[in-house]
Amino acid sequence: TADWLPPVQDLSKQGNSLLYLCDDQQLLAVFAVADKLRSNTASALSTLRGMGVETHMLTGDQEGTARYIAKQAGIEVVHSALMPDQKAGLIAELTARGTTAMTGDGINDAPALARADLGIAMGAGSDIALETADVALMENNLQKIAELICISRVTHTVLWQNICLALGLKLIVFVLTLSGHSSLWAAVMADTGASLLVVINGMRILRHKLQIAP
């Protein structure tokens, strides 16, 4: 009857997925099932936004459920009622605009994980999600994604520093050798010294990792 409609709509808006029990004539019952948002999800997504990361929700759930969860998590862009191929297609569109990372744990997420520039699977996810993803988080903690990005950025910076350092020292010795102001010992020191400096500079990443660990 029409009396069923308002409470059913309210249940959907409150983030529940609805299951309907019927016989041949009528609706007998409605079961409301909902996932509980993890306590650190909102703060993790807030950290990502602070790092300049644009966040989207891609889900197969109905729109009311998706928007309710997205509001709690602080996600503004919501794509609901998506099939696996639609998730992959949407990731392809986002990839055309910039670098994308897809995080998921289910079988339905596998095509999107494969299509993204970086696929991140949750540690307790399905086997196919873990096999498809580029990175697997050992904990079901979205805060680890911010740590992953942070460490990656530092590593990228240190790599360029090491390349410039190693090649720069060799270039200096090469110029000195051509001008007749260098020696064998200078060349040895430039090679060995550069290796030591590269190792020492690279170890800064370990210190940074300790600083951001929870």
MDAnalysis code that builds the backbone (N, CA, C; Angstrom):
import MDAnalysis as mda
import numpy as np

u = mda.Universe.empty(642, n_residues=214, atom_resindex=np.repeat(np.arange(214), 3), trajectory=True)
u.add_TopologyAttr("name", ["N", "CA", "C"] * 214)
u.add_TopologyAttr("resid", np.arange(1, 215))
u.add_TopologyAttr("resname", ["THR", "ALA", "ASP", "TRP", "LEU", "PRO", "PRO", "VAL", "GLN", "ASP", "LEU", "SER", "LYS", "GLN", "GLY", "ASN", "SER", "LEU", "LEU", "TYR", "LEU", "CYS", "ASP", "ASP", "GLN", "GLN", "LEU", "LEU", "ALA", "VAL", "PHE", "ALA", "VAL", "ALA", "ASP", "LYS", "LEU", "ARG", "SER", "ASN", "THR", "ALA", "SER", "ALA", "LEU", "SER", "THR", "LEU", "ARG", "GLY", "MET", "GLY", "VAL", "GLU", "THR", "HIS", "MET", "LEU", "THR", "GLY", "ASP", "GLN", "GLU", "GLY", "THR", "ALA", "ARG", "TYR", "ILE", "ALA", "LYS", "GLN", "ALA", "GLY", "ILE", "GLU", "VAL", "VAL", "HIS", "SER", "ALA", "LEU", "MET", "PRO", "ASP", "GLN", "LYS", "ALA", "GLY", "LEU", "ILE", "ALA", "GLU", "LEU", "THR", "ALA", "ARG", "GLY", "THR", "THR", "ALA", "MET", "THR", "GLY", "ASP", "GLY", "ILE", "ASN", "ASP", "ALA", "PRO", "ALA", "LEU", "ALA", "ARG", "ALA", "ASP", "LEU", "GLY", "ILE", "ALA", "MET", "GLY", "ALA", "GLY", "SER", "ASP", "ILE", "ALA", "LEU", "GLU", "THR", "ALA", "ASP", "VAL", "ALA", "LEU", "MET", "GLU", "ASN", "ASN", "LEU", "GLN", "LYS", "ILE", "ALA", "GLU", "LEU", "ILE", "CYS", "ILE", "SER", "ARG", "VAL", "THR", "HIS", "THR", "VAL", "LEU", "TRP", "GLN", "ASN", "ILE", "CYS", "LEU", "ALA", "LEU", "GLY", "LEU", "LYS", "LEU", "ILE", "VAL", "PHE", "VAL", "LEU", "THR", "LEU", "SER", "GLY", "HIS", "SER", "SER", "LEU", "TRP", "ALA", "ALA", "VAL", "MET", "ALA", "ASP", "THR", "GLY", "ALA", "SER", "LEU", "LEU", "VAL", "VAL", "ILE", "ASN", "GLY", "MET", "ARG", "ILE", "LEU", "ARG", "HIS", "LYS", "LEU", "GLN", "ILE", "ALA", "PRO"])
u.atoms.positions = np.array([
    [0.842, -1.189, 0.000],
    [0.000, 0.000, 0.000],
    [0.882, 1.245, 0.000],
    [0.233, 2.359, -0.194],
    [0.986, 3.615, -0.226],
    [1.629, 3.936, 1.120],
    [1.116, 3.337, 2.200],
    [1.691, 3.587, 3.525],
    [3.124, 3.069, 3.634],
    [3.496, 2.103, 2.774],
    [4.838, 1.545, 2.833],
    [5.883, 2.514, 2.287],
    [5.474, 3.353, 1.358],
    [6.444, 4.125, 0.598],
    [7.264, 5.107, 1.440],
    [6.671, 5.968, 2.272],
    [7.490, 6.935, 3.032],
    [8.548, 6.286, 3.928],
    [8.179, 5.271, 4.750],
    [9.234, 4.678, 5.594],
    [10.320, 3.972, 4.787],
    [9.930, 3.370, 3.661],
    [10.929, 2.710, 2.817],
    [11.886, 3.746, 2.233],
    [11.367, 4.867, 1.782],
    [12.206, 5.933, 1.252],
    [13.133, 6.491, 2.333],
    [12.606, 6.609, 3.557],
    [13.425, 7.098, 4.669],
    [14.576, 6.138, 4.954],
    [14.295, 4.851, 4.920],
    [15.346, 3.858, 5.153],
    [16.439, 3.973, 4.094],
    [16.050, 4.200, 2.853],
    [17.024, 4.336, 1.774],
    [17.876, 5.586, 1.965],
    [17.242, 6.691, 2.361],
    [17.975, 7.940, 2.552],
    [18.929, 7.865, 3.735],
    [18.690, 6.939, 4.646],
    [19.539, 6.776, 5.825],
    [20.716, 5.837, 5.571],
    [20.962, 5.510, 4.308],
    [22.136, 4.715, 3.951],
    [21.939, 3.223, 3.984],
    [20.704, 2.756, 3.939],
    [20.426, 1.324, 3.977],
    [20.229, 0.766, 2.568],
    [20.708, -0.453, 2.370],
    [20.350, -1.212, 1.177],
    [19.123, -2.045, 1.526],
    [18.121, -2.026, 0.659],
    [16.828, -2.616, 0.986],
    [16.636, -3.959, 0.296],
    [16.136, -4.923, 1.048],
    [15.779, -6.246, 0.530],
    [14.278, -6.439, 0.738],
    [13.586, -6.876, -0.305],
    [12.125, -6.989, -0.262],
    [11.700, -8.456, -0.237],
    [10.798, -8.771, 0.673],
    [10.219, -10.113, 0.768],
    [8.762, -10.051, 0.327],
    [8.432, -10.838, -0.689],
    [7.075, -10.796, -1.253],
    [6.543, -12.222, -1.440],
    [5.219, -12.320, -1.515],
    [4.604, -13.543, -2.007],
    [3.994, -13.233, -3.377],
    [3.115, -14.043, -3.848],
    [2.552, -13.827, -5.188],
    [1.642, -12.605, -5.267],
    [1.134, -12.137, -4.127],
    [0.175, -11.042, -4.156],
    [0.719, -9.703, -3.641],
    [1.587, -9.746, -2.620],
    [1.904, -8.480, -1.955],
    [3.302, -8.487, -1.338],
    [3.701, -7.297, -0.934],
    [4.956, -7.107, -0.209],
    [4.741, -7.483, 1.255],
    [5.596, -8.361, 1.777],
    [5.431, -8.829, 3.155],
    [6.355, -8.107, 4.131],
    [7.577, -7.810, 3.677],
    [8.535, -7.190, 4.600],
    [9.652, -6.516, 3.813],
    [10.280, -5.570, 4.471],
    [11.451, -4.893, 3.914],
    [12.575, -4.993, 4.944],
    [13.719, -5.513, 4.512],
    [14.893, -5.614, 5.379],
    [15.881, -4.504, 4.992],
    [16.320, -3.757, 5.972],
    [17.282, -2.677, 5.739],
    [18.649, -3.112, 6.251],
    [19.628, -3.126, 5.338],
    [20.988, -3.555, 5.678],
    [21.942, -2.398, 5.378],
    [22.831, -2.085, 6.309],
    [23.731, -0.952, 6.118],
    [25.131, -1.284, 6.609],
    [26.129, -0.753, 5.903],
    [27.514, -0.826, 6.353],
    [27.784, 0.323, 7.315],
    [28.634, 0.074, 8.277],
    [29.012, 1.125, 9.222],
    [30.292, 1.788, 8.733],
    [30.273, 3.105, 8.661],
    [31.448, 3.848, 8.212],
    [32.557, 3.725, 9.257],
    [33.766, 3.437, 8.791],
    [34.895, 3.322, 9.720],
    [35.170, 4.670, 10.380],
    [35.629, 4.619, 11.608],
    [35.790, 5.838, 12.404],
    [36.803, 6.810, 11.817],
    [37.818, 6.284, 11.100],
    [38.867, 7.167, 10.591],
    [38.688, 7.527, 9.117],
    [37.565, 7.127, 8.518],
    [37.379, 7.371, 7.090],
    [37.279, 8.854, 6.772],
    [36.468, 9.589, 7.509],
    [36.284, 11.017, 7.236],
    [37.598, 11.780, 7.377],
    [38.365, 11.477, 8.418],
    [39.645, 12.168, 8.614],
    [40.649, 11.795, 7.528],
    [40.617, 10.533, 7.080],
    [41.526, 10.100, 6.020],
    [41.235, 10.833, 4.717],
    [39.962, 10.956, 4.369],
    [39.587, 11.657, 3.147],
    [39.852, 13.146, 3.255],
    [39.693, 13.691, 4.456],
    [40.018, 15.096, 4.669],
    [41.509, 15.340, 4.454],
    [42.334, 14.400, 4.909],
    [43.782, 14.501, 4.701],
    [44.120, 14.474, 3.216],
    [43.451, 13.598, 2.475],
    [43.695, 13.507, 1.034],
    [43.316, 14.813, 0.335],
    [42.187, 15.384, 0.700],
    [41.790, 16.653, 0.089],
    [42.781, 17.754, 0.412],
    [43.320, 17.725, 1.637],
    [44.340, 18.702, 2.020],
    [45.618, 18.557, 1.215],
    [45.849, 17.357, 0.672],
    [47.025, 17.107, -0.159],
    [46.751, 17.413, -1.629],
    [45.547, 17.911, -1.923],
    [45.215, 18.259, -3.295],
    [44.629, 17.123, -4.102],
    [44.175, 16.061, -3.428],
    [43.607, 14.898, -4.115],
    [42.096, 15.061, -4.213],
    [41.564, 14.951, -5.407],
    [40.115, 15.018, -5.619],
    [39.513, 13.635, -5.401],
    [38.497, 13.544, -4.564],
    [37.922, 12.242, -4.210],
    [36.547, 12.064, -4.838],
    [36.306, 10.859, -5.357],
    [35.013, 10.474, -5.925],
    [34.577, 9.158, -5.282],
    [33.280, 8.969, -5.146],
    [32.750, 7.680, -4.721],
    [32.130, 6.986, -5.926],
    [32.574, 5.757, -6.182],
    [32.006, 4.915, -7.227],
    [31.401, 3.695, -6.553],
    [30.106, 3.514, -6.681],
    [29.456, 2.423, -5.965],
    [28.295, 1.850, -6.768],
    [28.016, 0.602, -6.506],
    [26.859, -0.040, -7.112],
    [25.597, 0.149, -6.303],
    [25.706, 0.761, -5.126],
    [24.531, 0.995, -4.279],
    [23.615, 2.043, -4.903],
    [22.366, 2.041, -4.461],
    [21.405, 3.012, -4.964],
    [21.768, 4.411, -4.499],
    [21.199, 5.399, -5.175],
    [21.622, 6.784, -4.976],
    [21.434, 7.258, -3.537],
    [20.285, 6.943, -2.920],
    [20.037, 7.400, -1.554],
    [21.082, 6.887, -0.581],
    [21.409, 5.609, -0.693],
    [22.415, 5.011, 0.181],
    [23.775, 5.641, -0.048],
    [24.135, 5.804, -1.332],
    [25.452, 6.350, -1.676],
    [25.622, 7.775, -1.155],
    [24.606, 8.588, -1.321],
    [24.710, 9.988, -0.897],
    [24.748, 10.104, 0.628],
    [24.053, 9.229, 1.311],
    [24.076, 9.254, 2.777],
    [25.490, 8.936, 3.292],
    [26.099, 7.880, 2.747],
    [27.449, 7.500, 3.162],
    [28.453, 8.569, 2.749],
    [28.295, 9.103, 1.529],
    [29.222, 10.125, 1.041],
    [29.179, 11.377, 1.923],
    [27.991, 11.726, 2.399],
    [27.865, 12.893, 3.269],
    [28.607, 12.672, 4.580],
    [28.490, 11.456, 5.122],
    [29.207, 11.149, 6.358],
    [30.719, 11.157, 6.152],
    [31.158, 10.689, 4.995],
    [32.594, 10.600, 4.717],
    [33.181, 11.915, 4.228],
    [32.318, 12.848, 3.823],
    [32.812, 14.121, 3.326],
    [33.188, 14.092, 1.851],
    [32.534, 13.210, 1.085],
    [32.794, 13.115, -0.352],
    [31.702, 13.888, -1.095],
    [32.117, 14.798, -1.977],
    [31.152, 15.642, -2.672],
    [30.667, 15.029, -3.982],
    [31.533, 14.300, -4.677],
    [31.186, 13.750, -5.993],
    [30.816, 12.277, -5.823],
    [29.569, 11.938, -6.153],
    [29.061, 10.581, -5.944],
    [28.544, 10.020, -7.267],
    [28.977, 8.795, -7.587],
    [28.494, 8.078, -8.764],
    [27.888, 6.775, -8.252],
    [26.578, 6.645, -8.333],
    [25.883, 5.505, -7.737],
    [25.281, 4.602, -8.803],
    [24.805, 3.440, -8.341],
    [24.135, 2.456, -9.195],
    [24.983, 2.082, -10.412],
    [26.280, 1.864, -10.182],
    [27.207, 1.569, -11.272],
    [27.459, 0.072, -11.388],
    [27.475, -0.422, -12.604],
    [27.925, -1.777, -12.889],
    [29.453, -1.764, -13.015],
    [30.104, -2.938, -12.943],
    [31.565, -2.967, -13.028],
    [32.127, -2.274, -14.257],
    [31.513, -2.481, -15.430],
    [32.024, -1.840, -16.635],
    [31.810, -0.326, -16.601],
    [30.762, 0.126, -15.919],
    [30.527, 1.556, -15.793],
    [31.571, 2.202, -14.880],
    [31.979, 1.481, -13.834],
    [33.054, 1.983, -12.980],
    [34.340, 2.144, -13.783],
    [34.661, 1.136, -14.592],
    [35.875, 1.200, -15.408],
    [35.793, 2.339, -16.422],
    [34.611, 2.535, -17.018],
    [34.438, 3.617, -17.970],
    [34.600, 4.980, -17.330],
    [34.081, 5.133, -16.114],
    [34.211, 6.397, -15.404],
    [35.662, 6.671, -15.029],
    [36.379, 5.618, -14.611],
    [37.803, 5.778, -14.312],
    [38.564, 6.202, -15.566],
    [38.191, 5.652, -16.723],
    [38.834, 6.035, -17.986],
    [38.615, 7.518, -18.271],
    [37.405, 8.025, -17.993],
    [37.124, 9.442, -18.200],
    [37.963, 10.308, -17.260],
    [38.077, 9.893, -16.008],
    [38.873, 10.654, -15.050],
    [40.357, 10.605, -15.398],
    [40.806, 9.462, -15.914],
    [42.206, 9.315, -16.304],
    [42.564, 10.262, -17.436],
    [41.610, 10.539, -18.304],
    [41.855, 11.478, -19.405],
    [42.097, 12.894, -18.885],
    [41.628, 13.176, -17.666],
    [41.799, 14.504, -17.071],
    [43.030, 14.608, -16.193],
    [43.548, 13.477, -15.727],
    [44.707, 13.510, -14.841],
    [45.006, 12.127, -14.302],
    [45.976, 12.046, -13.400],
    [46.376, 10.775, -12.806],
    [45.297, 10.287, -11.842],
    [44.948, 9.014, -11.945],
    [43.897, 8.458, -11.098],
    [44.410, 7.293, -10.271],
    [43.854, 7.161, -9.079],
    [44.082, 5.994, -8.227],
    [42.717, 5.472, -7.806],
    [42.497, 4.197, -7.963],
    [41.230, 3.567, -7.597],
    [41.456, 2.656, -6.400],
    [40.622, 2.813, -5.382],
    [40.705, 1.963, -4.198],
    [39.449, 1.104, -4.118],
    [39.619, -0.191, -3.961],
    [38.471, -1.081, -3.869],
    [38.853, -2.407, -3.244],
    [37.840, -3.226, -2.970],
    [38.111, -4.519, -2.344],
    [37.267, -5.651, -2.912],
    [36.329, -5.334, -3.810],
    [35.408, -6.354, -4.289],
    [35.682, -6.810, -5.711],
    [34.988, -7.870, -6.095],
    [35.095, -8.382, -7.462],
    [34.630, -7.322, -8.457],
    [33.595, -6.584, -8.110],
    [33.066, -5.557, -9.003],
    [34.037, -4.401, -9.218],
    [35.031, -4.270, -8.330],
    [35.997, -3.174, -8.453],
    [37.175, -3.527, -9.352],
    [37.347, -4.800, -9.674],
    [38.529, -5.245, -10.406],
    [38.723, -4.538, -11.747],
    [37.682, -4.397, -12.605],
    [37.903, -3.692, -13.877],
    [38.374, -2.252, -13.684],
    [37.823, -1.550, -12.703],
    [38.228, -0.168, -12.440],
    [39.642, -0.110, -11.870],
    [39.998, -1.080, -11.027],
    [41.364, -1.137, -10.494],
    [42.371, -1.313, -11.619],
    [42.022, -2.140, -12.595],
    [42.925, -2.379, -13.721],
    [43.022, -1.156, -14.629],
    [41.949, -0.393, -14.733],
    [41.918, 0.748, -15.662],
    [42.604, 1.972, -15.091],
    [42.656, 2.103, -13.782],
    [43.251, 3.288, -13.154],
    [44.766, 3.287, -13.328],
    [45.364, 4.479, -13.219],
    [46.824, 4.572, -13.263],
    [47.441, 3.802, -12.100],
    [46.776, 3.831, -10.970],
    [47.244, 3.102, -9.792],
    [46.046, 2.424, -9.142],
    [46.086, 1.101, -9.055],
    [45.038, 0.343, -8.383],
    [45.472, -0.005, -6.967],
    [44.631, 0.321, -5.990],
    [44.949, 0.079, -4.579],
    [43.871, -0.829, -3.998],
    [44.248, -2.019, -3.572],
    [43.295, -2.968, -2.996],
    [43.420, -2.973, -1.479],
    [42.291, -3.099, -0.807],
    [42.295, -3.228, 0.646],
    [42.758, -4.637, 1.010],
    [43.459, -4.755, 2.128],
    [44.074, -6.022, 2.495],
    [43.103, -7.169, 2.655],
    [41.889, -6.875, 3.098],
    [40.892, -7.925, 3.317],
    [39.968, -8.077, 2.114],
    [40.395, -7.585, 0.950],
    [39.566, -7.632, -0.233],
    [39.538, -9.005, -0.884],
    [38.776, -9.099, -1.971],
    [38.664, -10.357, -2.704],
    [39.977, -10.684, -3.406],
    [40.165, -11.948, -3.734],
    [41.406, -12.381, -4.377],
    [41.625, -11.686, -5.715],
    [40.556, -11.527, -6.496],
    [40.715, -10.911, -7.808],
    [41.084, -9.434, -7.686],
    [40.585, -8.758, -6.659],
    [40.948, -7.358, -6.431],
    [42.422, -7.255, -6.050],
    [42.878, -8.151, -5.192],
    [44.286, -8.146, -4.777],
    [45.214, -8.465, -5.944],
    [44.794, -9.376, -6.826],
    [45.621, -9.741, -7.975],
    [45.664, -8.627, -9.016],
    [44.570, -7.905, -9.149],
    [44.480, -6.871, -10.178],
    [45.194, -5.593, -9.767],
    [45.146, -5.266, -8.495],
    [45.679, -3.980, -8.019],
    [47.199, -3.938, -8.105],
    [47.722, -2.713, -8.175],
    [49.177, -2.507, -8.168],
    [49.724, -2.511, -6.748],
    [48.893, -2.068, -5.811],
    [49.307, -1.960, -4.412],
    [48.227, -2.590, -3.542],
    [48.626, -3.328, -2.530],
    [47.681, -3.899, -1.561],
    [47.997, -3.341, -0.174],
    [47.011, -2.725, 0.452],
    [47.188, -2.213, 1.805],
    [47.041, -3.364, 2.794],
    [47.976, -3.490, 3.714],
    [47.937, -4.580, 4.680],
    [46.889, -4.345, 5.759],
    [46.439, -3.097, 5.894],
    [45.391, -2.771, 6.854],
    [44.223, -2.138, 6.108],
    [43.006, -2.373, 6.587],
    [41.828, -1.735, 6.005],
    [41.676, -0.329, 6.589],
    [42.659, 0.507, 6.267],
    [42.745, 1.850, 6.822],
    [43.045, 2.820, 5.684],
    [42.075, 3.670, 5.353],
    [42.261, 4.604, 4.247],
    [43.347, 5.640, 4.525],
    [43.714, 5.830, 5.785],
    [44.782, 6.765, 6.111],
    [46.098, 6.325, 5.487],
    [46.223, 5.023, 5.215],
    [47.437, 4.507, 4.603],
    [47.630, 5.041, 3.184],
    [46.529, 5.432, 2.529],
    [46.651, 5.973, 1.169],
    [47.362, 7.320, 1.213],
    [47.017, 8.146, 2.198],
    [47.705, 9.430, 2.351],
    [49.185, 9.214, 2.642],
    [49.490, 8.222, 3.471],
    [50.891, 7.906, 3.762],
    [51.603, 7.425, 2.504],
    [50.918, 6.609, 1.722],
    [51.485, 6.103, 0.476],
    [51.843, 7.247, -0.470],
    [50.926, 8.198, -0.625],
    [51.176, 9.336, -1.506],
    [52.322, 10.191, -0.970],
    [52.318, 10.413, 0.334],
    [53.352, 11.233, 0.957],
    [54.739, 10.625, 0.772],
    [54.855, 9.319, 1.036],
    [56.143, 8.636, 0.880],
    [56.567, 8.635, -0.583],
    [55.619, 8.457, -1.487],
    [55.933, 8.433, -2.913],
    [56.473, 9.778, -3.382],
    [55.865, 10.853, -2.902],
    [56.333, 12.184, -3.285],
    [57.738, 12.447, -2.773],
    [57.996, 12.051, -1.535],
    [59.342, 12.243, -0.978],
    [60.360, 11.398, -1.743],
    [59.974, 10.150, -2.050],
    [60.871, 9.266, -2.795],
    [61.186, 9.844, -4.172],
    [60.184, 10.381, -4.832],
    [60.393, 10.994, -6.149],
    [61.392, 12.147, -6.062],
    [61.245, 12.985, -5.030],
    [62.157, 14.116, -4.845],
    [63.576, 13.639, -4.580],
    [63.716, 12.635, -3.698],
    [65.042, 12.117, -3.347],
    [65.704, 11.463, -4.557],
    [64.943, 10.761, -5.380],
    [65.509, 10.137, -6.577],
    [66.105, 11.178, -7.513],
    [65.386, 12.252, -7.747],
    [65.914, 13.305, -8.618],
    [67.137, 13.976, -7.998],
    [67.115, 14.159, -6.684],
    [68.287, 14.721, -6.012],
    [69.501, 13.814, -6.201],
    [69.311, 12.517, -6.045],
    [70.424, 11.573, -6.183],
    [70.964, 11.527, -7.610],
    [70.049, 11.567, -8.587],
    [70.487, 11.555, -9.991],
    [71.315, 12.801, -10.297],
    [70.809, 13.955, -9.874],
    [71.541, 15.203, -10.121],
    [72.872, 15.227, -9.373],
    [72.880, 14.693, -8.157],
    [74.103, 14.664, -7.350],
    [75.166, 13.785, -7.991],
    [74.768, 12.568, -8.373],
    [75.733, 11.628, -8.948],
    [76.266, 12.123, -10.291],
    [75.380, 12.557, -11.162],
    [75.816, 13.031, -12.479],
    [76.564, 14.354, -12.373],
    [76.151, 15.202, -11.423],
    [76.819, 16.497, -11.255],
    [78.264, 16.345, -10.852],
    [78.549, 15.457, -9.885],
    [79.934, 15.234, -9.451],
    [80.784, 14.680, -10.588],
    [80.217, 13.746, -11.334],
    [80.964, 13.169, -12.459],
    [81.219, 14.205, -13.546],
    [80.246, 15.100, -13.765],
    [80.425, 16.142, -14.765],
    [81.519, 17.122, -14.352],
    [81.562, 17.442, -13.050],
    [82.606, 18.347, -12.551],
    [83.987, 17.740, -12.769],
    [84.133, 16.455, -12.411],
    [85.424, 15.779, -12.595],
    [85.778, 15.689, -14.064],
    [84.776, 15.445, -14.918],
    [85.021, 15.356, -16.356],
    [85.555, 16.681, -16.903],
    [84.960, 17.795, -16.466],
    [85.412, 19.108, -16.923],
    [86.810, 19.406, -16.410],
    [87.054, 19.057, -15.140],
    [88.396, 19.269, -14.575],
    [89.439, 18.428, -15.292],
    [89.053, 17.219, -15.673],
    [89.996, 16.343, -16.387],
    [90.335, 16.930, -17.753],
    [89.338, 17.423, -18.456],
    [89.590, 18.018, -19.773],
    [90.483, 19.254, -19.677],
    [90.371, 19.981, -18.561],
    [91.187, 21.188, -18.394],
    [92.553, 20.887, -17.783],
    [92.795, 19.617, -17.422],
    [94.078, 19.219, -16.864],
    [94.232, 19.502, -15.393],
    [93.159, 19.719, -14.673],
    [93.239, 20.034, -13.243],
    [92.746, 18.882, -12.361],
    [92.495, 17.734, -12.939],
    [91.985, 16.604, -12.161],
    [93.059, 15.532, -12.026],
    [92.734, 14.490, -11.254],
    [93.660, 13.375, -11.045],
    [92.858, 12.086, -10.901],
    [93.560, 10.961, -10.836],
    [92.893, 9.682, -10.658],
    [92.164, 9.619, -9.328],
    [92.804, 10.175, -8.284],
    [92.176, 10.160, -6.971],
    [90.873, 10.978, -6.951],
    [90.854, 12.063, -7.697],
    [89.645, 12.877, -7.770],
    [88.513, 12.102, -8.437],
    [88.862, 11.340, -9.485],
    [87.853, 10.534, -10.171],
    [87.322, 9.433, -9.263],
    [88.220, 8.792, -8.498],
    [87.800, 7.742, -7.567],
    [86.900, 8.320, -6.473],
    [87.301, 9.459, -5.944],
    [86.504, 10.087, -4.894],
    [85.135, 10.529, -5.417],
    [85.109, 11.006, -6.675],
    [83.831, 11.423, -7.250],
    [82.898, 10.237, -7.400],
    [83.452, 9.083, -7.778],
    [82.615, 7.902, -7.972],
    [82.163, 7.315, -6.632],
    [83.147, 7.040, -5.757],
    [82.818, 6.462, -4.450],
    [82.068, 7.449, -3.569],
    [82.509, 8.702, -3.594],
    [81.847, 9.727, -2.790],
    [80.408, 9.944, -3.203],
    [80.176, 9.913, -4.520],
    [78.805, 10.069, -5.002],
    [77.927, 8.919, -4.537],
    [78.476, 7.711, -4.551],
    [77.701, 6.548, -4.089],
    [77.319, 6.693, -2.621],
    [78.286, 7.142, -1.795],
    [78.005, 7.317, -0.370],
    [76.973, 8.412, -0.140],
    [77.114, 9.525, -0.863],
    [76.162, 10.621, -0.709],
    [74.755, 10.209, -1.131],
    [74.668, 9.411, -2.203],
    [73.372, 8.935, -2.682],
    [72.706, 8.043, -1.625],
    [73.489, 7.157, -1.021],
    [72.944, 6.262, 0.009],
    [72.481, 7.056, 1.230],
    [73.314, 7.990, 1.677],
    [72.964, 8.793, 2.854],
    [71.722, 9.628, 2.592],
    [71.649, 10.233, 1.413],
    [70.483, 11.046, 1.067],
    [69.226, 10.176, 0.965],
    [69.375, 8.967, 0.426],
    [68.234, 8.065, 0.305],
    [67.700, 7.611, 1.645],
    [68.564, 7.538, 2.647],
    [68.122, 7.096, 3.973],
    [67.192, 8.098, 4.647],
    [67.115, 9.320, 4.103],
    [66.183, 10.294, 4.667],
    [64.744, 9.830, 4.534],
    [64.483, 8.971, 3.552],
    [63.124, 8.469, 3.359],
    [62.679, 7.657, 4.574],
    [63.587, 6.896, 5.161],
    [63.260, 6.105, 6.350],
    [62.837, 6.998, 7.499],
    [63.525, 8.094, 7.670],
    [63.169, 9.029, 8.749],
    [61.793, 9.630, 8.497],
    [61.515, 9.974, 7.259],
    [60.210, 10.539, 6.926],
    [59.097, 9.530, 7.158],
    [59.344, 8.255, 6.832],
    [58.348, 7.215, 7.047],
    [58.013, 7.095, 8.523],
    [59.019, 7.191, 9.385],
    [58.773, 7.096, 10.820],
    [57.949, 8.286, 11.301],
    [58.144, 9.438, 10.692],
    [57.427, 10.635, 11.129],
    [55.937, 10.555, 10.845],
    [55.548, 9.880, 9.736],
    [54.134, 9.862, 9.384],
    [53.442, 8.580, 9.835],
    [54.196, 7.649, 10.402],
    [53.562, 6.411, 10.857],
    [52.601, 6.712, 11.992],
    [51.434, 6.031, 12.050],
    [50.457, 6.284, 13.104],
    [50.979, 5.797, 14.451],
])
